């Protein structure tokens, strides 16, 4: 069997001192997460984060910066390693009647204190790490990403 990591993207979106988050159901458990998901075949990383944000929140996302690129090995699934590219940017053109992805229970605009509240279960440590990096001012140009389609 060939090992391969899960390549994912996430959106960090701040508006009025609140962050756009999703509450999702994973294997019967509720978690908070940034809008996030897997890269699909023949899709750029920026296209993936735009698509995932729309599918999970009904907001149109415009990436502005890369916050960080993270590797995390899930201790509950030792063979599962995740590579996450976190983007920051802005949203506009909300589609409140849009059907969200099946596992999304609801979208929330939360202050960082609420995201950090221990009573909230976060999907992974990547949620807080990317948030902390964003709050520390991490901003890398989107030009770091290059798609070569030959």
Secondary structure by P-SEA (a helix, b strand, c coil): cbbbbbbbbbbbbbcccbbbbbbcccccbbbbbcccccccccccaaaaaaaaaaacccbbbbbccccbbbbbbccccccbbbbbbbbbbcccccccccccccccccccccccccccccccccccaaaaaaaaaaaabbbbbcccbbbbcc
